[in-house]
Amino acid sequence: MDRIAITHVPEQQRVDVTVDGEAFTSYIHPDSIHKPALFPLRTARGTIVTRGFPLEPRPGERVDHLHHVGFWFDYGDVNGVAFWGSTPAVPPAERGRYGIIRHRGVNR
């Protein structure tokens, strides 16, 4: 068995990563979020280090910062367009100021 396995799951808009057969993370890119992310992200012992909100809220967890979805890569300002805080919750009148990062495909 390969130590690291990467499995594309197109019908769920994600790529799963396992290490020694154990879940490590998934690269997710559903249309419902404004940027791809790694979610959930686990340590070598399996402890989840990303919060659940807003995708899978957990009891007692803070429910702020809708744009903090898993572990993601972003830019605060690109030519006057803000990518950092972009979420579906941004009021329609303000959406022109925010950018969206879209997944375009998986290459093997």
C-alpha positions as CSV (number, residue, x, y, z in Angstrom):
1,M,0.0,0.0,0.0
2,D,1.2,3.5,-0.8
3,R,2.0,5.6,2.3
4,I,0.2,8.6,0.8
5,A,-2.9,8.2,-1.4
6,I,-4.8,11.0,-3.2
7,T,-8.3,10.2,-4.4
8,H,-10.3,12.6,-6.6
9,V,-14.0,12.5,-5.7
10,P,-15.6,14.7,-8.4
11,E,-19.2,14.1,-7.5
12,Q,-18.5,15.6,-4.0
13,Q,-16.2,18.3,-5.4
14,R,-13.1,17.2,-3.4
15,V,-9.8,15.4,-3.4
16,D,-9.1,13.2,-0.4
17,V,-5.6,12.7,1.0
18,T,-4.9,9.7,3.3
19,V,-1.6,8.8,5.0
20,D,-1.1,5.1,5.8
21,G,-4.8,4.5,5.1
22,E,-5.9,7.2,7.6
23,A,-7.7,10.4,6.6
24,F,-5.4,13.5,6.6
25,T,-7.4,16.1,4.8
26,S,-9.6,16.9,1.8
27,Y,-9.1,19.6,-0.8
28,I,-12.6,20.9,-1.1
29,H,-14.0,23.1,-3.9
30,P,-17.8,23.2,-3.7
31,D,-19.6,26.1,-5.4
32,S,-21.0,27.1,-1.9
33,I,-17.6,28.5,-0.7
34,H,-15.7,31.4,-2.4
35,K,-12.3,29.7,-2.3
36,P,-10.9,26.1,-2.3
37,A,-9.7,24.9,1.1
38,L,-8.2,22.0,3.0
39,F,-10.9,20.7,5.3
40,P,-10.8,19.1,7.8
41,L,-7.1,19.1,8.5
42,R,-5.7,16.5,10.9
43,T,-2.4,16.0,12.8
44,A,-0.4,12.8,12.4
45,R,-2.4,11.4,15.4
46,G,-5.7,12.2,13.8
47,T,-6.6,15.3,15.8
48,I,-8.6,17.8,13.7
49,V,-7.0,21.2,13.9
50,T,-9.4,23.2,11.7
51,R,-12.7,24.4,13.2
52,G,-15.9,23.0,11.9
53,F,-17.8,26.4,11.4
54,P,-19.1,27.3,8.9
55,L,-19.2,23.9,7.2
56,E,-19.6,21.5,10.1
57,P,-20.3,23.5,13.2
58,R,-19.4,21.9,16.6
59,P,-21.0,22.5,20.0
60,G,-19.4,25.4,21.8
61,E,-17.5,26.6,18.8
62,R,-17.4,30.3,17.8
63,V,-19.6,31.1,14.8
64,D,-17.8,34.2,13.4
65,H,-15.7,34.8,10.4
66,L,-17.6,33.0,7.7
67,H,-14.6,33.3,5.4
68,H,-12.4,31.1,7.7
69,V,-13.2,27.8,5.9
70,G,-10.6,25.2,6.8
71,F,-7.0,25.9,5.8
72,W,-7.0,28.2,2.7
73,F,-4.8,30.4,0.7
74,D,-5.8,33.9,-0.1
75,Y,-4.9,37.5,-1.0
76,G,-6.2,40.5,0.8
77,D,-6.1,42.9,-2.2
78,V,-5.5,42.3,-5.8
79,N,-5.9,45.5,-8.0
80,G,-8.5,46.8,-5.6
81,V,-10.5,43.5,-5.3
82,A,-10.5,41.9,-1.8
83,F,-10.2,38.1,-1.7
84,W,-9.6,37.7,2.0
85,G,-13.1,38.2,3.4
86,S,-15.2,37.0,0.5
87,T,-18.1,34.8,1.5
88,P,-21.6,34.2,0.2
89,A,-22.8,36.3,3.2
90,V,-21.4,39.5,1.7
91,P,-24.4,41.8,0.9
92,P,-25.2,41.9,-2.8
93,A,-24.5,45.7,-3.0
94,E,-20.9,45.1,-1.8
95,R,-20.0,41.9,-3.8
96,G,-18.3,43.9,-6.6
97,R,-15.4,44.7,-4.1
98,Y,-14.8,41.0,-3.3
99,G,-13.2,38.3,-5.5
100,I,-13.8,34.6,-5.7
101,I,-11.2,31.9,-6.3
102,R,-12.6,29.0,-8.3
103,H,-11.2,25.5,-8.7
104,R,-10.7,24.8,-12.4
105,G,-9.8,21.1,-12.5
106,V,-7.7,18.2,-11.3
107,N,-4.6,17.2,-13.4
108,R,-3.1,13.8,-12.9
